[in-house]
């Protein structure tokens, strides 16, 4: 099972940018689909973006489409989330997750089998 560690969170003003990283352990990273989710206080964890393991297809929540970009570097076992034009409503703890090969439920929390510890993103107005 792959283990994940997020980094790159912080405090930024509205309109600013951050890049989150998710470092994975294990030699089978390239066989996992990868996703980003976020959870604000008092709310459920919600889907943000995902990247398939095979085709490189990307998926985004409507709320971040056009502002966030997900990518991966299999040589570095790392996934990224570039976040631009940040808004106060993007404030949350961001988690990366690994989706086992053959599972295509990219937007469902329950489909992911490994999670990182989360990284806080705070956007001030």
C-alpha positions as CSV (number, residue, x, y, z in Angstrom):
1,X,0.0,0.0,0.0
2,X,1.3,3.4,-1.0
3,X,2.0,6.0,1.8
4,X,1.4,9.6,1.1
5,X,2.8,12.9,2.5
6,X,1.4,16.3,1.5
7,X,3.3,19.6,1.7
8,X,3.0,23.1,0.3
9,X,0.1,24.5,2.2
10,X,0.1,27.9,3.8
11,X,-1.5,31.3,4.1
12,X,-2.1,33.3,1.0
13,X,-4.1,36.3,0.0
14,X,-7.1,36.0,-2.3
15,X,-5.9,35.9,-5.9
16,X,-2.7,34.3,-5.0
17,X,-1.2,30.9,-5.8
18,X,0.1,27.8,-4.0
19,X,1.4,24.5,-5.2
20,X,0.7,21.5,-3.2
21,X,2.9,18.4,-3.4
22,X,2.1,14.8,-2.5
23,X,5.1,12.5,-2.1
24,X,4.4,8.8,-2.3
25,X,6.4,5.8,-1.1
26,X,6.6,2.6,-3.0
27,X,7.6,1.5,-6.5
28,X,4.1,1.1,-7.8
29,X,3.1,4.8,-7.7
30,X,2.6,4.9,-11.4
31,X,-0.1,2.3,-11.2
32,X,-2.3,4.4,-8.9
33,X,-4.8,7.0,-9.9
34,X,-4.3,10.1,-7.7
35,X,-6.7,12.6,-6.4
36,X,-6.9,15.7,-4.2
37,X,-9.7,16.4,-1.8
38,X,-10.4,19.1,0.8
39,X,-12.2,19.4,4.0
40,X,-13.3,22.7,5.6
41,X,-14.3,22.9,9.2
42,X,-17.7,21.4,9.8
43,X,-18.0,20.1,6.3
44,X,-17.5,16.8,4.6
45,X,-14.4,15.9,2.6
46,X,-15.0,17.0,-1.0
47,X,-13.5,16.1,-4.3
48,X,-11.1,18.7,-5.9
49,X,-9.2,17.0,-8.7
50,X,-8.0,13.6,-9.9
51,X,-5.6,12.2,-12.5
52,X,-5.9,8.7,-13.9
53,X,-3.1,6.2,-13.7
54,X,-3.3,5.1,-17.3
55,X,-4.5,7.6,-19.7
56,X,-3.5,10.8,-18.0
57,X,-7.1,12.0,-18.0
58,X,-7.8,14.8,-15.5
59,X,-11.0,15.5,-13.6
60,X,-11.9,18.6,-11.7
61,X,-14.7,19.9,-9.4
62,X,-16.6,22.7,-11.1
63,X,-15.6,25.0,-8.3
64,X,-11.9,24.8,-9.2
65,X,-12.0,24.2,-12.9
66,X,-9.8,26.7,-14.8
67,X,-8.0,27.7,-11.6
68,X,-6.4,24.4,-10.4
69,X,-4.2,22.0,-12.3
70,X,-3.3,18.5,-11.2
71,X,-0.2,16.8,-12.4
72,X,2.2,14.0,-11.5
73,X,5.9,13.1,-12.0
74,X,6.1,9.3,-11.8
75,X,9.9,9.5,-11.8
76,X,9.7,11.4,-8.5
77,X,6.7,9.5,-7.1
78,X,5.0,12.9,-6.6
79,X,1.7,14.4,-7.4
80,X,1.1,18.2,-7.6
81,X,-1.9,20.5,-7.3
82,X,-1.2,24.0,-8.7
83,X,-3.8,26.4,-7.3
84,X,-4.2,29.8,-8.9
85,X,-6.6,32.7,-8.4
86,X,-7.3,31.4,-4.9
87,X,-10.5,32.4,-3.1
88,X,-11.4,32.5,0.6
89,X,-13.8,29.6,0.0
90,X,-10.8,27.5,-1.0
91,X,-9.7,27.5,2.6
92,X,-9.5,23.9,3.9
93,X,-7.3,21.1,4.8
94,X,-6.2,19.4,1.5
95,X,-5.6,15.7,1.3
96,X,-4.1,13.6,-1.5
97,X,-5.4,10.1,-2.0
98,X,-4.3,7.1,-4.0
99,X,-6.9,5.2,-6.1
100,X,-6.1,1.5,-6.8
101,X,-5.6,0.3,-10.3
102,X,-8.8,-0.6,-12.0
103,X,-10.9,1.7,-9.8
104,X,-12.4,4.6,-11.7
105,X,-14.5,6.3,-9.1
106,X,-12.3,9.4,-9.1
107,X,-14.7,11.7,-7.3
108,X,-15.7,9.4,-4.5
109,X,-13.9,9.5,-1.1
110,X,-14.7,5.9,-0.3
111,X,-12.9,4.7,-3.5
112,X,-9.4,5.9,-2.3
113,X,-7.4,3.4,-0.2
114,X,-4.5,5.6,1.0
115,X,-4.5,9.1,2.3
116,X,-1.9,11.6,3.4
117,X,-2.1,13.5,6.7
118,X,-3.4,16.7,5.1
119,X,-2.0,20.2,4.6
120,X,-3.7,23.4,5.6
121,X,-4.5,26.1,3.0
122,X,-5.9,29.4,4.2
123,X,-6.9,32.1,1.8
124,X,-7.5,35.6,3.3
125,X,-9.8,38.1,1.8
